[in-house]
Amino acid sequence: MANQVLMTISQDEEERARLMRDEKILLDYYSGLSYAKKTGIKIGEERGEKRGEQKGRKEKVQEIIDLWKSGIPAEENLRKLETSKA
């Protein structure tokens, strides 16, 4: 009988260890997914900001070129540029 109790306890310990190992594997997996998602979002935001800044610069350069080509005096063009900032 004592031998049977020891066998049962051993089996229960093995099962508990297996369950804990499986739970740790799942926790590690979902933790990795969460980290990857947060990292991906951060990278995407940084790329979006960079593209927006580049687009804004291009638009501003084009606006300056258009004003220069218009033949309007530089002083008036400067006033137009300054009012477009506000």
Distance bins in CASP14 RR format, pairs under 12 A and 6 or more apart:
PFRMAT RR
TARGET T0000
AUTHOR 0000-0000-0000
RMODE 2
METHOD distances of the structure
MODEL  1
1 7 0 0 0 0 0 1 0 0 0 0 0
1 8 0 0 0 0 0 1 0 0 0 0 0
2 8 0 0 0 0 0 1 0 0 0 0 0
2 9 0 0 0 0 0 1 0 0 0 0 0
3 9 0 0 0 0 0 1 0 0 0 0 0
3 10 0 0 0 0 0 1 0 0 0 0 0
4 10 0 0 0 0 0 1 0 0 0 0 0
4 11 0 0 0 0 0 1 0 0 0 0 0
5 11 0 0 0 0 0 1 0 0 0 0 0
5 12 0 0 0 0 0 1 0 0 0 0 0
6 12 0 0 0 0 0 1 0 0 0 0 0
6 13 0 0 0 0 0 1 0 0 0 0 0
7 13 0 0 0 0 0 1 0 0 0 0 0
7 14 0 0 0 0 0 1 0 0 0 0 0
8 14 0 0 0 0 0 1 0 0 0 0 0
8 15 0 0 0 0 0 1 0 0 0 0 0
9 15 0 0 0 0 0 1 0 0 0 0 0
9 16 0 0 0 0 0 1 0 0 0 0 0
10 16 0 0 0 0 0 1 0 0 0 0 0
10 17 0 0 0 0 0 1 0 0 0 0 0
11 17 0 0 0 0 0 1 0 0 0 0 0
11 18 0 0 0 0 0 1 0 0 0 0 0
12 18 0 0 0 0 0 1 0 0 0 0 0
12 19 0 0 0 0 0 1 0 0 0 0 0
13 19 0 0 0 0 0 1 0 0 0 0 0
13 20 0 0 0 0 0 1 0 0 0 0 0
14 20 0 0 0 0 0 1 0 0 0 0 0
14 21 0 0 0 0 0 1 0 0 0 0 0
15 21 0 0 0 0 0 1 0 0 0 0 0
15 22 0 0 0 0 0 1 0 0 0 0 0
16 22 0 0 0 0 0 1 0 0 0 0 0
16 23 0 0 0 0 0 1 0 0 0 0 0
17 23 0 0 0 0 0 1 0 0 0 0 0
17 24 0 0 0 0 0 1 0 0 0 0 0
18 24 0 0 0 0 0 1 0 0 0 0 0
18 25 0 0 0 0 0 1 0 0 0 0 0
19 25 0 0 0 0 0 1 0 0 0 0 0
19 26 0 0 0 0 0 1 0 0 0 0 0
20 26 0 0 0 0 0 1 0 0 0 0 0
20 27 0 0 0 0 0 1 0 0 0 0 0
21 27 0 0 0 0 0 1 0 0 0 0 0
21 28 0 0 0 0 0 1 0 0 0 0 0
22 28 0 0 0 0 0 1 0 0 0 0 0
22 29 0 0 0 0 0 1 0 0 0 0 0
23 29 0 0 0 0 0 1 0 0 0 0 0
23 30 0 0 0 0 0 1 0 0 0 0 0
24 30 0 0 0 0 0 1 0 0 0 0 0
24 31 0 0 0 0 0 1 0 0 0 0 0
25 31 0 0 0 0 0 1 0 0 0 0 0
25 32 0 0 0 0 0 1 0 0 0 0 0
26 32 0 0 0 0 0 1 0 0 0 0 0
26 33 0 0 0 0 0 1 0 0 0 0 0
27 33 0 0 0 0 0 1 0 0 0 0 0
27 34 0 0 0 0 0 1 0 0 0 0 0
28 34 0 0 0 0 0 1 0 0 0 0 0
28 35 0 0 0 0 0 1 0 0 0 0 0
29 35 0 0 0 0 0 1 0 0 0 0 0
29 36 0 0 0 0 0 1 0 0 0 0 0
30 36 0 0 0 0 0 1 0 0 0 0 0
30 37 0 0 0 0 0 1 0 0 0 0 0
31 37 0 0 0 0 0 1 0 0 0 0 0
31 38 0 0 0 0 0 1 0 0 0 0 0
32 38 0 0 0 0 1 0 0 0 0 0 0
32 39 0 0 0 0 1 0 0 0 0 0 0
33 39 0 0 0 0 0 1 0 0 0 0 0
33 40 0 0 0 0 0 1 0 0 0 0 0
34 40 0 0 0 0 0 1 0 0 0 0 0
34 41 0 0 0 0 0 1 0 0 0 0 0
35 41 0 0 0 0 0 1 0 0 0 0 0
35 42 0 0 0 0 0 1 0 0 0 0 0
36 42 0 0 0 0 0 1 0 0 0 0 0
36 43 0 0 0 0 0 1 0 0 0 0 0
37 43 0 0 0 0 0 1 0 0 0 0 0
37 44 0 0 0 0 0 1 0 0 0 0 0
38 44 0 0 0 0 0 1 0 0 0 0 0
38 45 0 0 0 0 0 1 0 0 0 0 0
39 45 0 0 0 0 0 1 0 0 0 0 0
39 46 0 0 0 0 0 1 0 0 0 0 0
40 46 0 0 0 0 1 0 0 0 0 0 0
40 47 0 0 0 0 1 0 0 0 0 0 0
41 47 0 0 0 0 0 1 0 0 0 0 0
41 48 0 0 0 0 0 1 0 0 0 0 0
42 48 0 0 0 0 0 1 0 0 0 0 0
42 49 0 0 0 0 0 1 0 0 0 0 0
43 49 0 0 0 0 0 1 0 0 0 0 0
43 50 0 0 0 0 0 1 0 0 0 0 0
44 50 0 0 0 0 1 0 0 0 0 0 0
44 51 0 0 0 0 1 0 0 0 0 0 0
45 51 0 0 0 0 0 1 0 0 0 0 0
45 52 0 0 0 0 0 1 0 0 0 0 0
46 52 0 0 0 0 0 1 0 0 0 0 0
46 53 0 0 0 0 0 1 0 0 0 0 0
47 53 0 0 0 0 0 1 0 0 0 0 0
47 54 0 0 0 0 0 1 0 0 0 0 0
48 54 0 0 0 0 1 0 0 0 0 0 0
48 55 0 0 0 0 1 0 0 0 0 0 0
49 55 0 0 0 0 0 1 0 0 0 0 0
49 56 0 0 0 0 0 1 0 0 0 0 0
50 56 0 0 0 0 0 1 0 0 0 0 0
50 57 0 0 0 0 0 1 0 0 0 0 0
51 57 0 0 0 0 0 1 0 0 0 0 0
51 58 0 0 0 0 0 1 0 0 0 0 0
52 58 0 0 0 0 1 0 0 0 0 0 0
52 59 0 0 0 0 1 0 0 0 0 0 0
52 60 0 0 0 0 0 1 0 0 0 0 0
53 59 0 0 0 0 0 1 0 0 0 0 0
53 60 0 0 0 0 0 1 0 0 0 0 0
54 60 0 0 0 0 0 1 0 0 0 0 0
54 61 0 0 0 0 0 1 0 0 0 0 0
55 61 0 0 0 0 0 1 0 0 0 0 0
55 62 0 0 0 0 0 1 0 0 0 0 0
56 62 0 0 0 0 1 0 0 0 0 0 0
56 63 0 0 0 0 1 0 0 0 0 0 0
57 63 0 0 0 0 0 1 0 0 0 0 0
57 64 0 0 0 0 0 1 0 0 0 0 0
58 64 0 0 0 0 0 1 0 0 0 0 0
58 65 0 0 0 0 0 1 0 0 0 0 0
59 65 0 0 0 0 0 1 0 0 0 0 0
59 66 0 0 0 0 0 1 0 0 0 0 0
59 84 0 0 0 0 0 1 0 0 0 0 0
60 66 0 0 0 0 0 1 0 0 0 0 0
60 67 0 0 0 0 0 1 0 0 0 0 0
60 81 0 0 0 0 1 0 0 0 0 0 0
60 84 0 0 0 0 1 0 0 0 0 0 0
60 85 0 0 0 0 1 0 0 0 0 0 0
61 67 0 0 0 0 0 1 0 0 0 0 0
61 68 0 0 0 0 0 1 0 0 0 0 0
61 81 0 0 0 0 0 1 0 0 0 0 0
62 68 0 0 0 0 0 1 0 0 0 0 0
62 69 0 0 0 0 0 1 0 0 0 0 0
63 69 0 0 0 0 0 1 0 0 0 0 0
63 70 0 0 0 0 0 1 0 0 0 0 0
63 77 0 0 0 0 1 0 0 0 0 0 0
63 80 0 0 0 0 1 0 0 0 0 0 0
63 81 1 0 0 1 0 0 0 0 0 0 0
63 84 1 0 0 1 0 0 0 0 0 0 0
63 85 0 0 0 0 0 1 0 0 0 0 0
64 70 0 0 0 0 0 1 0 0 0 0 0
64 74 0 0 0 0 0 1 0 0 0 0 0
64 77 1 0 0 1 0 0 0 0 0 0 0
64 78 0 0 0 0 0 1 0 0 0 0 0
64 80 0 0 0 0 0 1 0 0 0 0 0
64 81 1 0 0 1 0 0 0 0 0 0 0
64 84 0 0 0 0 0 1 0 0 0 0 0
65 71 0 0 0 0 0 1 0 0 0 0 0
65 77 0 0 0 0 0 1 0 0 0 0 0
65 81 0 0 0 0 0 1 0 0 0 0 0
66 72 0 0 0 0 0 1 0 0 0 0 0
66 77 0 0 0 0 1 0 0 0 0 0 0
66 80 0 0 0 0 0 1 0 0 0 0 0
66 81 0 0 0 0 0 1 0 0 0 0 0
66 84 0 0 0 0 0 1 0 0 0 0 0
67 73 0 0 0 0 0 1 0 0 0 0 0
67 74 0 0 0 0 1 0 0 0 0 0 0
67 75 0 0 0 0 0 1 0 0 0 0 0
67 76 0 0 0 0 1 0 0 0 0 0 0
67 77 1 0 1 0 0 0 0 0 0 0 0
67 78 0 0 0 0 1 0 0 0 0 0 0
67 79 0 0 0 0 0 1 0 0 0 0 0
67 80 1 0 0 1 0 0 0 0 0 0 0
67 81 1 0 0 1 0 0 0 0 0 0 0
67 82 0 0 0 0 0 1 0 0 0 0 0
67 84 0 0 0 0 1 0 0 0 0 0 0
68 74 0 0 0 0 1 0 0 0 0 0 0
68 76 0 0 0 0 0 1 0 0 0 0 0
68 77 1 0 0 1 0 0 0 0 0 0 0
68 78 0 0 0 0 0 1 0 0 0 0 0
68 80 0 0 0 0 0 1 0 0 0 0 0
68 81 0 0 0 0 0 1 0 0 0 0 0
69 77 0 0 0 0 0 1 0 0 0 0 0
70 76 0 0 0 0 1 0 0 0 0 0 0
70 77 1 0 0 1 0 0 0 0 0 0 0
70 80 0 0 0 0 1 0 0 0 0 0 0
71 77 0 0 0 0 1 0 0 0 0 0 0
72 78 0 0 0 0 0 1 0 0 0 0 0
72 79 0 0 0 0 1 0 0 0 0 0 0
72 80 1 0 0 1 0 0 0 0 0 0 0
72 81 0 0 0 0 0 1 0 0 0 0 0
73 79 0 0 0 0 1 0 0 0 0 0 0
73 80 0 0 0 0 0 1 0 0 0 0 0
74 80 0 0 0 0 0 1 0 0 0 0 0
74 81 0 0 0 0 0 1 0 0 0 0 0
75 81 0 0 0 0 0 1 0 0 0 0 0
75 82 0 0 0 0 0 1 0 0 0 0 0
76 82 0 0 0 0 0 1 0 0 0 0 0
76 83 0 0 0 0 0 1 0 0 0 0 0
77 83 0 0 0 0 0 1 0 0 0 0 0
77 84 0 0 0 0 0 1 0 0 0 0 0
78 84 0 0 0 0 0 1 0 0 0 0 0
78 85 0 0 0 0 0 1 0 0 0 0 0
79 85 0 0 0 0 0 1 0 0 0 0 0
79 86 0 0 0 0 0 1 0 0 0 0 0
80 86 0 0 0 0 0 1 0 0 0 0 0
END
